[in-house]
Amino acid sequence: MQNTIVNGFDSQLGRLVSTSPNVELCLDTNNVFRLERAAKGATILALSGRLWVTRSGDDQDYMLEAGDRYLIRNKGVVLVQGSPEGKARIIPASGS
C-alpha cells in the first residue's frame, strides 16, 4: 500500500512531513486520522464542527467543538474523526 501525503501529513503513518505550522484536516464520520507516537506534545485545535478524539491507554474519549484544544501529553496512538464533521489544525510540539 502506497502512502499518500496530504497537507503535510503522511496518511499511512500519521506523521507530520512538513514544517508548515498550518496543517489542517477536514474530517467526517468516514475519515479517521491516526497520529502515531511521534505526535507527543502536539495540539489538536478544532476549527469548526465537532471532532471525536481518543487516545490509546486513555479510558476517556473527548469531543472537541470549534475553539477547543487537545494536548497530546503521552506517547500512544491518537485517533481523530469528524462527529459528524469537523475541521482540525494539528500544531506540532514545540521544538519539532
The 8 nearest C-alpha neighbors of each residue, nearest first, counted from 0:
[[1, 2, 11, 3, 10, 12, 9, 4],
 [0, 2, 3, 11, 10, 4, 9, 12],
 [3, 1, 11, 10, 9, 4, 0, 12],
 [2, 4, 10, 9, 5, 1, 11, 8],
 [3, 5, 9, 8, 10, 7, 2, 6],
 [4, 6, 8, 7, 3, 9, 10, 24],
 [7, 5, 8, 22, 4, 23, 24, 17],
 [6, 8, 17, 16, 5, 15, 4, 22],
 [9, 7, 15, 4, 5, 16, 14, 6],
 [8, 10, 4, 14, 13, 12, 11, 3],
 [11, 9, 13, 3, 12, 8, 4, 2],
 [12, 10, 2, 9, 13, 3, 1, 33],
 [11, 13, 14, 9, 10, 35, 34, 33],
 [14, 12, 34, 33, 10, 9, 11, 35],
 [15, 13, 9, 12, 8, 16, 34, 35],
 [14, 16, 8, 17, 7, 9, 13, 18],
 [17, 15, 7, 8, 14, 9, 18, 4],
 [16, 18, 7, 19, 15, 8, 6, 20],
 [17, 19, 20, 16, 15, 7, 95, 91],
 [18, 20, 17, 21, 22, 7, 16, 6],
 [19, 21, 22, 18, 90, 91, 89, 17],
 [22, 20, 19, 23, 88, 90, 89, 6],
 [23, 21, 88, 89, 6, 20, 7, 19],
 [22, 24, 88, 87, 21, 89, 6, 25],
 [23, 25, 87, 86, 26, 88, 22, 6],
 [26, 24, 86, 85, 87, 23, 27, 84],
 [27, 25, 81, 85, 30, 84, 80, 86],
 [26, 28, 84, 81, 30, 29, 83, 80],
 [27, 29, 81, 83, 30, 82, 80, 84],
 [30, 28, 27, 31, 26, 80, 81, 83],
 [31, 29, 27, 26, 28, 80, 32, 81],
 [32, 30, 80, 79, 78, 33, 29, 26],
 [31, 33, 79, 78, 80, 30, 34, 13],
 [34, 32, 78, 13, 77, 35, 31, 79],
 [35, 33, 13, 77, 76, 38, 78, 32],
 [34, 36, 76, 37, 13, 38, 33, 75],
 [37, 35, 74, 75, 38, 76, 39, 34],
 [36, 38, 35, 39, 14, 74, 34, 75],
 [37, 39, 36, 41, 35, 34, 40, 71],
 [40, 38, 71, 74, 41, 37, 73, 72],
 [39, 41, 92, 71, 72, 38, 70, 42],
 [40, 42, 92, 91, 38, 71, 90, 39],
 [43, 41, 70, 90, 69, 89, 71, 44],
 [42, 44, 89, 69, 68, 88, 90, 70],
 [43, 45, 68, 88, 87, 67, 46, 42],
 [46, 44, 87, 65, 66, 67, 47, 64],
 [45, 47, 65, 87, 86, 66, 44, 88],
 [48, 46, 65, 86, 85, 45, 49, 64],
 [49, 47, 85, 84, 65, 64, 86, 50],
 [48, 50, 64, 85, 82, 63, 84, 81],
 [51, 49, 81, 63, 82, 62, 85, 80],
 [50, 52, 62, 80, 79, 61, 82, 81],
 [53, 51, 79, 61, 78, 60, 62, 50],
 [52, 54, 60, 78, 77, 61, 51, 79],
 [55, 53, 77, 57, 76, 56, 78, 75],
 [54, 56, 76, 57, 75, 77, 53, 58],
 [55, 57, 54, 58, 75, 76, 59, 53],
 [58, 56, 59, 55, 54, 53, 60, 75],
 [59, 57, 56, 60, 55, 54, 53, 61],
 [58, 60, 57, 61, 53, 54, 56, 52],
 [61, 59, 53, 52, 58, 62, 51, 54],
 [62, 60, 52, 51, 53, 63, 59, 50],
 [63, 61, 51, 50, 52, 64, 49, 60],
 [62, 64, 50, 67, 49, 45, 61, 51],
 [63, 65, 49, 67, 45, 48, 66, 50],
 [64, 66, 47, 45, 46, 67, 48, 63],
 [65, 67, 45, 46, 64, 44, 68, 47],
 [68, 66, 63, 45, 64, 65, 44, 69],
 [69, 67, 44, 43, 45, 70, 42, 66],
 [68, 70, 43, 42, 71, 44, 67, 63],
 [71, 69, 42, 72, 41, 43, 40, 68],
 [70, 72, 40, 39, 41, 73, 42, 69],
 [73, 71, 40, 39, 70, 74, 41, 42],
 [74, 72, 39, 71, 75, 40, 36, 38],
 [73, 75, 36, 39, 72, 76, 37, 38],
 [76, 74, 36, 55, 73, 77, 35, 54],
 [75, 77, 35, 55, 54, 34, 36, 78],
 [78, 76, 54, 34, 53, 33, 75, 55],
 [77, 79, 33, 53, 32, 52, 34, 54],
 [80, 78, 52, 32, 31, 51, 33, 50],
 [81, 79, 31, 51, 50, 26, 30, 28],
 [80, 82, 84, 27, 50, 26, 85, 83],
 [83, 81, 84, 50, 49, 28, 51, 27],
 [82, 84, 81, 28, 27, 49, 85, 50],
 [85, 83, 81, 27, 82, 26, 48, 49],
 [84, 86, 48, 81, 49, 47, 26, 50],
 [85, 87, 25, 47, 46, 24, 26, 45],
 [88, 86, 45, 24, 46, 44, 23, 89],
 [87, 89, 23, 44, 22, 43, 90, 24],
 [88, 90, 43, 22, 42, 91, 44, 23],
 [89, 91, 42, 41, 88, 20, 43, 92],
 [92, 90, 41, 95, 89, 93, 42, 40],
 [91, 93, 41, 40, 95, 94, 90, 39],
 [94, 92, 95, 91, 40, 41, 90, 42],
 [93, 95, 92, 91, 40, 41, 18, 90],
 [94, 92, 93, 91, 18, 41, 40, 38]]
